[in-house]
Amino acid sequence: MSEGPRSGLSAVSAALLAMSRHLEVRDVLKTIVASARELLDARYAALGVPDDHGGFAQFVVDGVSDAEWKAIGPLPRQHGILAAMLRSARAERLADVREDPRFEGWPPAHPDMSDFLGLPIRDGDEVLGALFLANKNRAKPSGGCGFTEDDEELLAILAQHAAIALTNARLHERGRELTIVEERSRLAHELHDAVSQKLFSLRLTAQAAAALVDRDPARAKGELQQVAALAAEAADELRAAVVELRPTGLDEDGLIATLRTHIQVLDRAHSARVTFDSHGVRALPAAQEEALLRVAQEALHNALRHSGAALVEVTLAKCGQGAVLRVTDDGSGFDPTAVRSAGRHLGLVSMRDRASGVGGRLDVESAPGKGTTIEMEVPGG
């Protein structure tokens, strides 16, 4: 085995335990990458999860700082030799990846890489991801690769367990999604029954009051009072249902994890690239977190359905005691004044109401051909 800082059985065991400890796919991906880089003493590591179009739906890195990653900018949907690994069952160990005919270059701010070790993560015939390491920290032999056959064997063991951990995480997320769907169906059925009964009673009582107005005003007044009471009960039923329909992910995972999962799903489902980044945001009051999530969902829907954007970027950053959400797209944009005068709102009224309802603000910046930015700020608690 390689003689890295944590080589040996205990290091392998620690890595496998760390992978099995997480149930969220994103956390599992990060743990796989960090474990591989540490075990094999590499400067860089990355893992790409395939989409349905021959490229990557997710791309996780380790060894690159947030500032460096931001400077690199959006990565291409396919990545040369990495994309080729999605179609191959064998490991790749190269003395210099830049000399491989499949190498397609890097963005200007991308770190320089030479020796390379990578292999696909597989579950039977399905490729779950492509894992690679670059730039072994120890000196490499002249003209050879710094990664050894022992490194390749260790990475293969890690990849086998990574496949198990990743499959378990996916099953956990799918099970949770099914539970959410079933619970919402139950609530919708209960809401339909309860409110339908109240509305039926309201209609009959209002009809009785109308028939009594001329011949028995006193009884009509009593019927109208009953109408008011039934209306109040219906409002209470609706209010309770809305509380129950608060997104389950917010209660279990918090705003950041819920947003990240939602955006990962959208990134896989649409041709546009959808990214998410967060900076220093702590837990916020429940009402503010829900409002931020709903505004993000509405803004993302507009960007992906109406703007023709190729890139949609979502950021959530600390702002004083609160937070500021930005959803920016490079789509067709629009004239907000013209949208208002034409009676079309694209959900802007709803988003502004949600922001003001939690003491926040919402700004819309857009122009034809200039894309759109929706920004919402909440005060925190």
C-alpha positions in Angstrom: 0.0 0.0 0.0 1.1 3.6 -0.5 3.1 5.2 2.3 0.8 8.3 2.8 0.2 10.0 6.0 -2.6 7.6 7.0 -1.7 4.4 5.2 -2.5 1.0 6.6 -5.6 -1.0 7.8 -6.7 1.6 10.3 -6.8 4.4 7.7 -8.8 2.2 5.3 -11.2 1.2 8.1 -11.7 4.9 9.1 -12.4 5.9 5.5 -15.0 3.1 5.0 -16.7 3.9 8.3 -16.9 7.6 7.4 -18.6 6.7 4.1 -21.2 4.4 5.7 -22.0 7.1 8.3 -23.7 9.4 5.9 -27.1 9.0 4.3 -27.2 12.2 2.1 -25.8 11.6 -1.4 -23.9 14.9 -1.4 -22.3 14.1 2.0 -21.3 10.6 0.7 -19.7 12.1 -2.4 -17.7 14.5 -0.4 -16.5 11.8 2.0 -15.5 9.5 -0.8 -13.4 12.2 -2.4 -11.8 13.4 0.8 -11.0 9.8 1.9 -9.4 8.9 -1.4 -7.2 12.0 -1.4 -6.0 11.4 2.1 -5.4 7.6 1.8 -3.4 7.9 -1.4 -1.6 11.1 -0.4 -2.7 13.1 -3.5 -3.0 16.9 -3.8 -6.2 16.8 -5.8 -9.3 14.5 -5.9 -12.6 14.7 -7.7 -15.7 12.6 -8.3 -18.2 13.1 -11.2 -21.7 11.6 -11.1 -23.1 10.9 -14.6 -26.2 12.5 -16.0 -28.3 10.9 -18.8 -26.4 12.6 -21.6 -22.8 11.3 -21.4 -21.6 14.1 -19.0 -21.7 14.9 -15.3 -24.8 15.9 -13.2 -22.6 16.5 -10.1 -18.9 17.2 -9.7 -17.3 17.2 -6.3 -13.7 18.1 -5.6 -11.2 18.0 -2.7 -7.9 19.9 -2.5 -9.2 23.0 -4.2 -10.2 26.0 -2.1 -13.5 27.8 -2.4 -11.8 30.8 -3.9 -9.9 28.7 -6.5 -13.1 26.8 -7.4 -15.0 30.1 -7.9 -12.2 31.4 -10.1 -12.3 28.2 -12.3 -15.9 29.1 -13.1 -18.6 26.7 -14.6 -17.0 23.5 -15.8 -18.0 22.0 -19.1 -20.7 19.3 -19.0 -18.2 16.7 -20.2 -14.6 16.5 -19.0 -12.4 14.7 -21.5 -10.8 11.7 -19.9 -13.1 11.8 -17.0 -16.2 11.5 -19.3 -14.4 8.6 -21.1 -14.1 6.8 -17.8 -17.9 6.6 -17.6 -17.8 4.3 -20.6 -14.8 2.2 -19.5 -14.6 -0.5 -16.8 -10.8 -0.2 -16.3 -8.6 2.0 -14.2 -6.4 4.7 -15.7 -2.9 5.4 -14.4 -1.0 8.1 -16.3 2.4 9.7 -15.9 1.0 12.9 -17.3 -2.7 13.4 -18.0 -1.9 16.3 -20.3 -0.2 14.0 -22.8 -3.2 11.7 -23.1 -5.0 12.1 -26.5 -8.4 12.4 -24.6 -7.2 15.4 -22.6 -9.2 18.5 -23.6 -7.5 21.2 -21.6 -8.6 23.2 -18.5 -10.1 26.6 -17.8 -7.5 29.3 -17.2 -7.7 29.2 -13.4 -7.6 25.4 -13.2 -4.7 24.0 -11.2 -2.0 22.3 -13.2 -2.1 18.5 -12.9 0.2 15.8 -14.2 0.2 12.2 -12.8 -3.2 10.8 -12.7 -5.1 7.8 -11.2 -8.8 7.2 -11.9 -11.4 4.6 -12.1 -15.2 4.3 -12.4 -17.4 3.5 -9.4 -19.7 0.7 -10.5 -22.7 -1.2 -9.2 -22.9 -4.2 -11.5 -23.2 -2.8 -15.0 -24.2 0.7 -13.8 -21.6 3.4 -13.5 -22.3 5.5 -10.5 -19.4 7.9 -10.9 -15.8 8.5 -12.0 -13.3 9.0 -9.3 -9.8 10.4 -9.9 -6.7 11.6 -8.1 -4.0 13.9 -9.4 -0.5 15.0 -8.3 0.9 12.4 -5.9 2.6 14.4 -3.1 5.7 12.3 -3.0 8.4 12.6 -5.7 7.5 10.5 -8.7 10.1 8.4 -10.7 11.6 10.0 -13.7 9.2 9.5 -16.7 6.8 7.5 -14.6 3.6 7.9 -12.6 3.7 8.9 -8.9 0.8 6.5 -8.2 1.7 2.9 -7.9 0.0 -0.4 -8.5 -0.7 -0.6 -4.8 -2.4 2.8 -5.0 -4.5 1.5 -7.8 -5.5 -1.6 -5.8 -6.3 0.5 -2.7 -8.5 2.9 -4.8 -10.3 -0.1 -6.3 -11.2 -1.3 -2.8 -12.3 2.1 -1.8 -14.5 2.4 -5.0 -16.2 -0.9 -4.2 -17.3 0.3 -0.8 -18.1 3.8 -2.3 -20.6 2.1 -4.6 -22.3 0.5 -1.6 -22.4 3.8 0.4 -23.6 5.7 -2.6 -26.4 3.2 -3.4 -27.5 3.2 0.2 -27.7 7.0 0.2 -29.7 7.1 -3.0 -32.1 4.5 -1.6 -32.5 6.5 1.6 -33.3 9.7 -0.4 -35.8 7.9 -2.7 -37.5 6.4 0.4 -37.8 9.8 2.0 -39.2 11.3 -1.2 -41.8 8.5 -1.3 -42.7 9.1 2.3 -43.2 12.8 1.6 -45.4 12.1 -1.4 -47.5 9.7 0.6 -47.9 12.1 3.5 -48.8 15.0 1.2 -51.4 12.8 -0.6 -52.9 12.0 2.8 -53.0 15.6 3.8 -54.6 16.6 0.5 -57.3 14.0 0.9 -58.0 15.1 4.4 -58.0 18.8 3.4 -60.4 18.1 0.5 -62.9 16.2 2.8 -62.8 18.7 5.6 -63.0 21.9 3.5 -65.6 20.4 1.2 -67.9 19.6 4.2 -67.4 23.1 5.5 -68.1 24.7 2.2 -71.2 22.6 1.7 -72.5 23.7 5.1 -71.7 27.3 4.2 -73.6 27.1 1.0 -76.8 25.6 2.6 -76.7 28.1 5.5 -76.2 31.0 3.1 -79.2 29.8 1.0 -81.4 29.5 4.1 -80.4 33.0 5.2 -81.3 34.4 1.8 -84.7 32.8 1.9 -85.4 34.2 5.4 -84.2 37.8 4.8 -87.7 39.2 3.9 -90.1 37.1 6.0 -88.0 36.5 9.2 -85.1 38.9 9.5 -84.2 37.7 13.0 -83.8 34.1 11.9 -81.9 35.3 8.8 -79.5 37.1 11.1 -78.9 33.9 13.1 -78.2 32.0 9.9 -75.7 34.7 8.8 -73.9 34.4 12.2 -73.7 30.6 11.5 -72.2 31.4 8.1 -69.5 33.5 9.8 -68.7 30.7 12.3 -68.5 28.1 9.5 -66.2 30.4 7.5 -63.9 30.8 10.5 -63.8 27.0 11.0 -62.9 26.5 7.3 -60.1 29.1 7.6 -58.7 27.3 10.7 -58.8 24.0 8.7 -56.8 25.6 5.9 -54.3 27.2 8.3 -53.6 23.9 10.0 -53.1 22.2 6.6 -50.7 24.8 5.5 -48.6 24.3 8.7 -48.6 20.5 8.1 -47.5 21.1 4.5 -44.3 22.9 5.6 -41.5 21.2 3.6 -40.4 18.2 5.5 -36.8 18.7 4.4 -36.6 22.0 6.3 -37.5 20.4 9.6 -35.1 17.4 9.1 -32.2 18.9 7.2 -32.4 22.7 7.4 -32.6 25.3 4.6 -29.2 24.8 3.1 -29.4 21.0 2.7 -33.0 21.2 1.4 -32.1 23.9 -1.2 -29.0 21.9 -2.3 -31.0 18.7 -2.8 -33.7 20.6 -4.7 -31.2 22.3 -7.0 -29.3 19.0 -7.6 -32.6 17.5 -8.8 -33.3 20.5 -11.1 -29.7 20.4 -12.5 -30.2 16.7 -13.5 -33.7 17.3 -14.9 -33.0 20.3 -17.1 -30.5 21.1 -19.9 -29.5 24.3 -18.1 -26.7 24.2 -15.5 -28.1 24.9 -12.0 -25.6 25.6 -9.2 -25.8 26.4 -5.5 -23.4 28.0 -3.1 -23.8 29.1 0.5 -21.6 31.2 2.8 -21.9 31.3 6.6 -25.6 31.1 7.0 -26.9 29.7 10.3 -30.3 28.5 11.2 -33.0 31.1 10.7 -36.6 31.4 12.2 -38.8 28.7 10.6 -41.1 31.2 8.8 -38.1 32.9 7.2 -36.5 29.6 6.1 -39.8 28.5 4.5 -40.2 31.9 2.7 -36.6 31.7 1.3 -37.2 28.2 0.1 -40.5 29.1 -1.6 -39.1 32.2 -3.3 -36.1 30.2 -4.5 -38.4 27.5 -6.0 -40.6 30.2 -7.7 -37.5 32.0 -9.1 -36.0 28.7 -10.3 -39.2 27.7 -12.0 -39.3 31.0 -13.9 -35.7 30.8 -14.9 -35.9 27.2 -16.1 -39.3 27.3 -17.8 -39.5 30.8 -19.3 -36.1 32.4 -19.7 -34.2 30.0 -21.9 -31.2 30.3 -19.5 -28.1 28.1 -19.9 -26.9 28.8 -16.4 -28.8 29.5 -13.2 -26.8 30.3 -10.1 -28.3 30.3 -6.6 -26.4 31.7 -3.6 -27.4 32.0 0.0 -25.1 34.2 2.1 -25.0 35.6 5.7 -26.2 39.2 5.9 -26.0 40.6 9.5 -28.1 38.4 11.7 -30.1 37.2 8.6 -29.4 36.0 5.1 -29.7 37.1 1.5 -30.8 34.8 -1.3 -29.9 35.5 -5.0 -31.2 33.6 -8.0 -29.4 34.7 -11.1 -29.9 33.5 -14.7 -28.3 34.3 -18.1 -31.7 34.0 -19.9 -33.7 36.3 -22.0 -34.7 38.7 -19.2 -37.7 40.9 -19.2 -38.9 44.4 -18.5 -40.4 44.3 -14.9 -42.5 47.5 -15.6 -44.0 46.0 -18.8 -44.8 42.7 -17.0 -46.7 44.6 -14.3 -48.6 46.8 -16.8 -49.6 43.8 -18.8 -51.1 42.1 -15.7 -48.5 39.3 -15.8 -46.5 38.8 -12.7 -44.4 35.6 -13.2 -45.0 35.0 -9.4 -43.4 38.3 -8.5 -46.4 39.4 -6.4 -46.3 36.1 -4.5 -42.6 36.3 -3.9 -42.9 39.9 -2.6 -45.7 38.9 -0.3 -43.6 36.1 1.1 -40.7 38.4 1.7 -42.7 41.1 3.3 -44.6 38.6 5.4 -41.4 37.6 7.3 -40.1 41.2 7.5 -37.8 40.9 4.5 -37.5 42.6 1.1 -37.4 41.3 -2.5 -35.7 43.1 -5.4 -35.9 42.1 -9.1 -33.3 43.2 -11.5 -33.9 42.3 -15.2 -33.9 43.7 -18.7 -34.6 42.2 -22.1 -31.5 40.1 -23.2 -29.7 40.8 -19.9 -30.9 37.9 -17.7 -32.6 38.2 -14.3 -31.6 38.4 -10.7 -34.1 37.9 -7.9 -32.7 38.9 -4.5 -34.5 38.3 -1.2 -33.1 39.4 2.2 -34.5 38.4 5.6 -33.5 39.9 9.0 -32.9 36.7 11.0 -34.0 36.2 14.5 
